[in-house]
Amino acid sequence: MYYYLYDSCLNQKKYNNLLAKVETRLTDLGINGKINYLSFLKNIEQILQEEIKRGVKTVVVVGNDRTFGQTLGTLAGLGVTIGLIPIDKSSQIAKFLGLPDGERACDTISSRIIKKIDLGQINNCYFFTSLEAYGPRLAIEFDNNYLINLENKKSLVKICNLGCDRETKSLPDDGQFDVFIKDVKQKFWGKKEISFSRLTAKMLRLTSPQPLPIFLIDEKKIIKTPATVNICPSKIKLIVGKNRIF
């Protein structure tokens, strides 16, 4: 059985035509199911647990990257297969997963190419793609093994579970993060020296003398240091397309 979680914004009239096409295609494919609009007033976890008891095996998020990121933490612990129908072409997650937008994504959901995917976890919050943090005086401990200190306020750290950085793919099924560090140093006569490093880790600890923001790219959410970041291997079962990047 399929269960569809709609972004609350889809109540707007401008999406009526899109939803009509999506729902018609789902019916044609024989994978239509119950629909629930997301809302801050609803306890989605409790609702999903009740639906799973009734036989729901697949939960499909209909919305954008932020919607997907916001519901991922709830879905991750429920043992269901997860799908995404992106509502427009701006979804970066859809591009990584090889998913077309709108009604065309219904065929991908129906094809059910399923992969077990890692998730990242920062403190008590799951994330799917990546985190970004900026200096100054940011310390990063890797796997309880070694420490890197970034003194420059223009330094950037990107912790990737899924995505690309400098034409390098980060794979969401390899049981580790790719950590990219961009260090910018001001030289004499206004010149800048920029260096890039790529490292891997399963656990990181980010600390600083003063709280620094860490940006969750999926949800457009901010968590401040100190923070612990862990990889959660094969945490979810995800429906992907043939044109995925991994």
GUDREN-62489 format. One record per atom (N, C-alpha, C): x, y, z; residue in three letters. Coordinates in pm, whole numbers, plus 50000, padded with zeros to 5 digits. Last residue first. Example, Ala and Ser with C-alpha at 12.3 -4.5 7.8 and 13.67 -1.06 7.14 Angstrom:
2
512854977550708Ser/513674989450714Ser/512905000350787Ser/513194943150780Ala/512304955050780Ala/513204967050780Ala/
// end
This chain:
246
524685077649151Phe/525475067449221Phe/525005053649181Phe/522995095649031Ile/524445098249018Ile/525285087849092Ile/520295081848829Arg/520875086548955Arg/522385088048941Arg/518755072948618Asn/519765083248591Asn/520355089148718Asn/516825055848712Lys/517935050148635Lys/519065060048617Lys/515865066149050Gly/515705064948905Gly/516945059148839Gly/514725051349363Val/515595059849282Val/515325057349134Val/513395048949684Ile/513135046449541Ile/513935056549459Ile/515145037149967Leu/514705048449886Leu/514485044149742Leu/515345029450296Lys/515145023350164Lys/514465033750076Lys/517835041150535Ile/516525041550470Ile/516545033750339Ile/520365034550633Lys/519315038350727Lys/517925038150665Lys/522975026250559Ser/521775019050511Ser/520555021950598Ser/524665041250839Pro/524685033350716Pro/523345026350687Pro/524925071450940Cys/523995060450975Cys/523855051750850Cys/527565091151065Ile/526955084550950Ile/526095073151002Ile/527345120351276Asn/527565105951256Asn/526945101251126Asn/528555147651444Val/527975143351316Val/528345128751293Val/527975169651708Thr/528525156851668Thr/527795151951545Thr/528755203251795Ala/527875193451732Ala/528655180851698Ala/528665234651978Pro/529295221951940Pro/528275212151882Pro/527435250651676Thr/528445242751747Thr/528275244851898Thr/523955250651578Lys/525205257251618Lys/526155247551688Lys/522035247151286Ile/522395241651417Ile/523745247551454Ile/519515257851067Ile/520805260751129Ile/520905253951265Ile/518125248250749Lys/518035249250895Lys/519435251550951Lys/517325239150500Lys/517615253450520Lys/517505256850669Lys/517155212150467Glu/516035218850533Glu/516175233950541Glu/519555205550324Asp/518235200150288Asp/517105209050339Asp/521705218050456Ile/521345222350322Ile/519935217650284Ile/522175230950755Leu/521645218850696Leu/521065222550560Leu/524965248350868Phe/523785249250783Phe/523415235350729Phe/525985259651172Ile/526145248451080Ile/524845247751000Ile/527445288351328Pro/526315281851260Pro/526765270351171Pro/529165286651643Leu/529175289751500Leu/528015282451432Leu/529795298551970Pro/528915290851881Pro/528975295951736Pro/533315301452038Gln/531995307552037Gln/531105299651941Gln/535295281752007Pro/535205289552133Pro/533855296452149Pro/533985250951871Ser/534555264351852Ser/534425271851984Ser/533635218951704Thr/533645227651822Thr/534275241051787Thr/532425189251582Leu/532715203051547Leu/532575211751671Leu/533355157151510Arg/532965165851621Arg/533395179951587Arg/532305129651312Leu/533035142151329Leu/532485149651448Leu/532545097651168Met/532075105951279Met/532945118351289Met/533595088050940Lys/532295082550980Lys/531685090651094Lys/535315104350668Ala/535105101350810Ala/533725095150829Ala/537785117950446Thr/536615109750472Thr/536525106950622Thr/538705147950263Leu/538945137650362Leu/537685129250376Leu/540275171250063Arg/539175161750070Arg/539565150450164Arg/540985205950040Ser/541335192650091Ser/540085184050089Ser/542285234449879Phe/541175225149897Phe/541715211849949Phe/543185268949915Ser/543555254849912Ser/542325246349940Ser/544095300249797Ile/542975291249823Ile/543435276849811Ile/545275331149871Glu/545735317449848Glu/544605307949891Glu/545035363249728Lys/544455352649810Lys/545035339149771Lys/546485396149747Lys/546325383149682Lys/545775372849782Lys/547035420749861Gly/545645417349832Gly/545425403849767Gly/549695422349926Trp/549225429449807Trp/547825424849764Trp/550055390050083Phe/550455403950062Phe/549895409349931Phe/547065370050134Lys/548495372050119Lys/548795386950101Lys/544685352650316Gln/545015365550255Gln/546535367450253Gln/543415320950247Lys/544395328850322Lys/544735341550245Lys/540925297550279Val/541305309850208Val/542235318050296Val/540145264450234Asp/540855273750323Asp/541345285650240Asp/537745240950235Lys/538265251850153Lys/538865262150247Lys/537265207350261Ile/537695219250334Ile/538315229150236Ile/534945181750265Phe/535695190950181Phe/536005203650260Phe/534415148750330Val/534575161750397Val/535485170450311Val/532135123750287Asp/533235130850222Asp/533265144850282Asp/531265098250523Phe/531125111750469Phe/532345115250385Phe/530265063850469Gln/531155074250520Gln/530805087650457Gln/528885043050341Gly/529125042250484Gly/530065052550540Gly/528105044250079Asp/529465039250105Asp/529825039350253Asp/525875055849975Asp/525775041750012Asp/527145035550042Asp/525965080849862Pro/525195079149984Pro/525035064650027Pro/528985095949753Leu/528035085149736Leu/527295082249866Leu/529905124249594Ser/529815118449728Ser/528675108349724Ser/532035131249319Lys/530775126349369Lys/530915121249512Lys/533615160449218Thr/533795147749288Thr/532465143449348Thr/533555185849119Glu/533425174949024Glu/533705161249087Glu/533445201049357Arg/534625201549269Arg/534695189349181Arg/531135179249482Asp/531955190749517Asp/533215190249433Asp/527865165949509Cys/529095167549433Cys/529825179949480Cys/526015141649706Gly/526205154149634Gly/527505154249557Gly/525545129650031Leu/525165128449891Leu/525385141849824Leu/527015136850252Asn/526555123050241Asn/526185120150095Asn/529555159650328Cys/528625154550228Cys/528295139850249Cys/530345188850469Ile/530275174750505Ile/529175168450421Ile/532515214850423Lys/531305208850369Lys/531355193850397Lys/533815244150554Val/533805229650566Val/532465224650512Val/535805272250481Leu/534525265450465Leu/534715250450478Leu/537265302850592Ser/537365288450567Ser/535975282250565Ser/537185328650670Lys/536685325650536Lys/536805310950500Lys/538405330450914Lys/536955331950912Lys/536345329050775Lys/540945307150994Asn/540485317850906Asn/538965318450902Asn/541555284851141Glu/541645297851206Glu/541005308951125Glu/540725252851202Leu/540625263051098Leu/540565276651164Leu/542275223251291Asn/541825236351338Asn/541825246151222Asn/541645189151314Ile/542025199951224Ile/541435212951277Ile/542705159151468Leu/542005171951480Leu/542555181851379Leu/542075123451479Tyr/542925135251460Tyr/542055147751450Tyr/540245104951606Asn/541595101151565Asn/542515113251551Asn/537515103951619Asn/538275103151745Asn/539755100351721Asn/536765110051353Asp/536755096151401Asp/537555094051529Asp/538135141451365Phe/537775130851272Phe/537895117151339Phe/537165173351468Glu/537785160751508Glu/537235149551421Glu/537705205951398Ile/537005194151348Ile/537795181651389Ile/537155238951505Ala/537925226751522Ala/537095214851478Ala/537315271851400Leu/536495259851400Leu/537405247651408Leu/538165298251379Arg/538525290251496Arg/537565278351513Arg/535445315651202Pro/536845312651238Pro/536965303551360Pro/534385291250947Gly/535215295551058Gly/534725308851112Gly/531295273950870Tyr/532295284050841Tyr/533105286950967Tyr/529725245250726Ala/530105253050843Ala/531255262350805Ala/527135225650591Glu/528205235150568Glu/528465243050695Glu/526065192550498Leu/526145203450595Leu/527255212850551Leu/523935173350271Ser/525185178750324Ser/524965189350430Ser/521645152550235Thr/522695156450142Thr/523965161250214Thr/520145144750469Phe/520315135850354Phe/521505139550267Phe/520035142850827Phe/520115150250702Phe/520505140750590Phe/518455142951153Tyr/518955136051034Tyr/519095145950918Tyr/519325153551475Cys/518655157051351Cys/519285149651232Cys/520625154251717Asn/519435145651706Asn/518685147651575Asn/523745158651589Asn/523055158251718Asn/521835149151705Asn/523215148951271Ile/523905159251348Ile/523115161351477Ile/523605122351059Gln/522885126951178Gln/523745137151251Gln/522995110950726Gly/523825117550825Gly/522965121450944Gly/522205078850591Leu/521805092150635Leu/522895097750724Leu/522505056950307Asp/522985062450434Asp/522305075750464Asp/520105035150159Ile/520845047650157Ile/521275051650297Ile/519305009449943Lys/519495012950084Lys/520495024450092Lys/517105013749667Lys/518465013349720Lys/518445016549869Lys/514925001749421Ile/515105005249562Ile/516565003549603Ile/512835009049174Ile/514255006049191Ile/514625010949331Ile/509995011249102Arg/510495006149231Arg/511925000649224Arg/508225019448907Ser/509305010048869Ser/509985003948991Ser/506625038249037Ser/506045025348999Ser/507115015048966Ser/508395059649055Ile/507875053649177Ile/507335039649147Ile/508655064748780Thr/509825060348857Thr/509395053848988Thr/506095073348723Asp/506585061248659Asp/507805055748731Asp/505985097048870Cys/505105085948908Cys/505585072748847Cys/507525115948749Ala/508125108748861Ala/507265096948904Ala/505815128048572Arg/506785118448518Arg/507455110248628Arg/504375146848717Glu/503735134048687Glu/504715123648634Glu/507205162848874Gly/505785161848845Gly/505315147748812Gly/510505155348741Asp/509555162548824Asp/508125159548784Asp/512585125448765Pro/511985136748694Pro/510975143648784Pro/515375115148951Leu/513925115948949Leu/513465127648862Leu/517995108949032Gly/517545105448898Gly/516045105748883Gly/519025117649266Leu/518355104649268Leu/517865100349131Leu/520025142649200Phe/520955132549250Phe/520335118549240Phe/517605155049129Lys/518655153349028Lys/519645142549072Lys/516275155149376Ala/515705147649263Ala/516765145049155Ala/517905172949516Ile/517825158949559Ile/517295150349445Ile/517335196849389Gln/518675191049374Gln/518675176349414Gln/514555208949234Ser/514975199449335Ser/516355193549304Ser/513495224849036Ser/514565230649118Ser/515135220749220Ser/511315216848893Lys/512615212648843Lys/513785217648928Lys/508715205949124Asp/509275214649021Asp/510685209948987Asp/507905186549299Ile/506855194649238Ile/507385204449134Ile/508995152649311Pro/509305166949320Pro/508275175249244Pro/508185126549491Ile/507695132549367Ile/507945147549378Ile/509945100549641Leu/509815115149629Leu/509235118449492Leu/509685073549883Gly/509785079149749Gly/509625094149752Gly/510735046950091Ile/510435061250078Ile/510625065549933Ile/509565019050273Thr/510255023950154Thr/509785038150128Thr/509795018350637Val/509065018450511Val/509995022150396Val/510845019950895Gly/511025007650819Gly/510265006950688Gly/510875042051060Leu/509625034651049Leu/509715022150961Leu/512885060751085Gly/512785050451186Gly/511605041051172Gly/512635078650871Ala/513815070150881Ala/513645058650980Ala/510445095450890Leu/510335083650805Leu/511465073650829Leu/511435115851056Thr/510285107751097Thr/510235094751020Thr/513515126050902Gly/513785120851035Gly/512665112051087Gly/512155135050669Leu/513075123650663Leu/513325117450800Leu/510685157750665Thr/509975145350699Thr/510905133350711Thr/512515177450592Gln/511765178950717Gln/511085165950760Gln/513425169050341Gly/514335169550455Gly/513615169950587Gly/511075172150188Phe/511695159050202Phe/512605158650324Phe/510735199750208Thr/509705190750257Thr/510285176950284Thr/513065208150076Arg/512865211550217Arg/511815202450280Arg/512705199149816Asp/513795193749897Asp/513585196350046Asp/509065196449776Asn/510405200849738Asn/511455194849832Asn/506595171049710Gly/506985184449752Gly/508375187849703Gly/505465143049840Val/505185151249723Val/505485165649762Val/506785113049948Val/506705127349977Val/506485134749846Val/505405082050010Val/505935090849905Val/505715105349946Val/505915051450158Val/505505065250184Val/506195074250081Val/504895018150160Thr/505655028450088Thr/505065042150118Thr/503255002450311Lys/504634997950292Lys/505535008650229Lys/500495000350525Val/501285008950437Val/502735004250432Val/498944985450706Gly/499524978850590Gly/500304987550494Gly/498154995250944Arg/497074991550852Arg/497614985650722Arg/500515002251057Lys/499794991051118Lys/498674986051027Lys/500945024650902Ile/501805013050881Ile/501165000550943Ile/499115042251013Glu/498915037650876Glu/499765025350846Glu/500235046351266Glu/498895040451255Glu/498655034951116Glu/502625058651192Gln/502655045951266Gln/501315038751258Gln/501635082151076Leu/502305072050994Leu/502355058551064Leu/500585095551301Ile/499715092251189Ile/500335081051105Ile/502935098951453Gln/501835090951506Gln/500895086451395Gln/504385115751279Glu/504925102851320Glu/503815093651372Glu/502775138651256Ile/502975130051140Ile/503495116251180Ile/500555154451413Asn/501645145851458Asn/501875135351350Asn/499675186651288Lys/499525172151286Lys/500755165251341Lys/500225212951273Leu/499215209051370Leu/499035193951378Leu/501875217351067Phe/502475218051201Phe/501495213351308Phe/501275194150803Ser/500875205950880Ser/501555205551015Ser/500785177950489Leu/501625180950604Leu/501165193850671Leu/497985159750388Tyr/498725172250375Tyr/499505175050503Tyr/497775127450267Asn/497725135550388Asn/498565148050365Asn/496075101850091Ile/496815114450086Ile/496655121850218Ile/496245067449995Lys/495735077850084Lys/496665089950081Lys/496945060249648Gly/496755056949789Gly/496235068749867Gly/497955044649339Asn/497355055549415Asn/497115050949558Asn/498995026749165Ile/499745028949290Ile/499205041249365Ile/498175021848907Gly/497695013149014Gly/498435014749145Gly/498665038448701Leu/499725028848733Leu/499325019248844Leu/496395054348711Asp/496635046348591Asp/497655035348618Asp/496875067048957Thr/495725057948942Thr/495925048748822Thr/499085082548888Leu/499205072648995Leu/498085062348986Leu/497895099248697Arg/498955089848656Arg/499145078948761Arg/496105113548856Thr/495605105548745Thr/496625095048703Thr/497895126549026Glu/496955116849083Glu/496345107948975Glu/499275143348845Val/499985133448927Val/499025122548975Val/497195159048742Lys/497985150548652Lys/498705139548730Lys/496365171748977Ala/495395163848900Ala/496135154148807Ala/498645185649048Leu/498195174649132Leu/497205165749059Leu/498745204848838Leu/499835195448860Leu/499365183248939Leu/496345218848883Asn/496565211848757Asn/497645201248771Asn/496765229749142Asn/495645220849114Asn/495865212448988Asn/498615248549210Tyr/499095234749199Tyr/497985224849160Tyr/497305272249241Lys/498235271149128Lys/498765257049109Lys/495855270649477Lys/495185267849351Lys/496155265649235Lys/497465253849752Gln/497255265749670Gln/496705261949532Gln/498135230749878Asn/496725234949891Asn/496415246949802Asn/500805227849869Leu/500055222449756Leu/498555224849767Leu/501965235550103Cys/501805245849999Cys/500965240949882Cys/502325212350252Ser/501175220950283Ser/500925231450176Ser/503165183850060Asp/503585196650119Asp/502345205250142Asp/501735152150125Tyr/501785164150042Tyr/502295176050123Tyr/502435119150130Leu/502535130950215Leu/502725143150126Leu/500735089650063Tyr/501335101550004Tyr/501265113250102Tyr/501245055050054Tyr/500735066250133Tyr/501485078650088Tyr/500405022849928Tyr/501125035449917Tyr/500425046249999Tyr/500834988050000Met/500005000050000Met/500875012550000Met/
// end
